[in-house]
């Protein structure tokens, strides 16, 4: 997975760009899940970050193998409101994923 805080991304960045295979990930950090991006903020009230964070993961499915199949991505939890973007559209915009979501 790749992760970046919105405040660290270029001003012209939009979430839709994450679904572009050529998305520039130079400001994203490689992370493993589960990942708590603001874990260190609880230690220092002055640096707390309550803003937006973005995760990106590339997955490839062969069209022949999955042509007539549903694909499920299970999320154990996502804090507050989360959007899931798949190739070029919002698959689950504004989903509150604070419990297991499929």
C-alpha positions in Angstrom: 0.0 0.0 0.0 1.0 3.6 -0.5 0.0 6.4 1.8 0.2 10.2 1.9 -1.4 13.0 3.9 -3.4 15.5 1.8 -1.4 18.4 3.2 1.8 16.8 1.7 0.4 16.5 -1.8 0.6 19.1 -4.7 -2.2 21.7 -4.7 -3.7 20.3 -7.9 -4.0 16.8 -6.5 -7.5 15.2 -6.6 -8.6 11.8 -5.3 -9.6 10.8 -8.8 -5.9 10.8 -9.7 -5.3 7.8 -7.5 -7.1 5.6 -10.0 -4.7 6.6 -12.8 -2.1 3.9 -13.3 0.4 6.8 -13.9 -0.4 8.5 -10.6 2.8 10.1 -9.2 3.5 8.4 -5.9 6.8 10.1 -5.2 5.3 11.8 -2.1 3.6 8.6 -0.9 5.2 6.3 1.7 5.1 2.5 1.4 3.1 1.1 4.4 1.8 -2.2 5.5 -1.8 -2.6 6.8 -3.1 -2.3 9.4 -1.7 1.2 9.5 -2.5 4.1 11.8 -1.3 7.2 10.1 -1.8 9.6 13.0 -0.5 7.3 15.8 2.3 9.7 16.7 -0.1 12.7 16.9 -1.5 11.4 20.2 1.9 12.0 21.8 2.1 15.7 20.8 -1.0 18.0 20.8 0.9 20.6 18.7 1.4 18.3 15.7 -2.0 16.5 15.7 -3.3 16.0 12.2 -7.0 15.6 11.8 -7.1 16.1 8.0 -7.3 13.7 5.1 -5.1 10.8 4.3 -4.9 8.8 1.1 -4.1 5.1 0.5 -3.4 3.5 -2.8 -3.1 -0.1 -3.8 -2.7 -1.5 -7.3 -4.5 -4.8 -7.9 -4.6 -6.7 -11.2 -7.3 -9.2 -12.2 -7.2 -11.0 -15.5 -10.4 -10.3 -17.5 -10.7 -13.9 -18.6 -10.3 -15.4 -15.2 -12.8 -12.9 -13.5 -15.1 -12.1 -16.4 -18.3 -13.5 -14.7 -17.2 -13.1 -11.0 -17.8 -10.6 -8.3 -14.7 -9.2 -6.6 -14.9 -8.3 -3.0 -12.3 -6.2 -1.1 -12.7 -6.5 2.7 -11.7 -3.7 5.0 -11.5 -4.4 8.7 -12.2 -0.8 9.5 -11.6 2.7 8.2 -11.7 5.7 10.5 -14.5 8.2 10.0 -15.7 8.6 6.4 -13.9 6.7 3.6 -14.2 6.7 -0.2 -13.2 3.8 -2.3 -12.1 4.6 -5.8 -11.9 1.9 -8.5 -10.5 2.4 -11.9 -12.2 5.7 -12.9 -15.2 6.1 -10.6 -16.1 6.2 -7.0 -17.2 2.7 -6.1 -18.3 3.6 -2.5 -18.3 7.4 -2.1 -18.8 8.6 1.5 -19.1 5.2 3.1 -18.7 5.3 6.8 -16.5 2.3 7.2 -16.0 2.0 11.0 -16.8 -1.6 11.1 -16.0 -4.5 8.7 -17.0 -3.5 5.3 -17.2 -5.4 2.0 
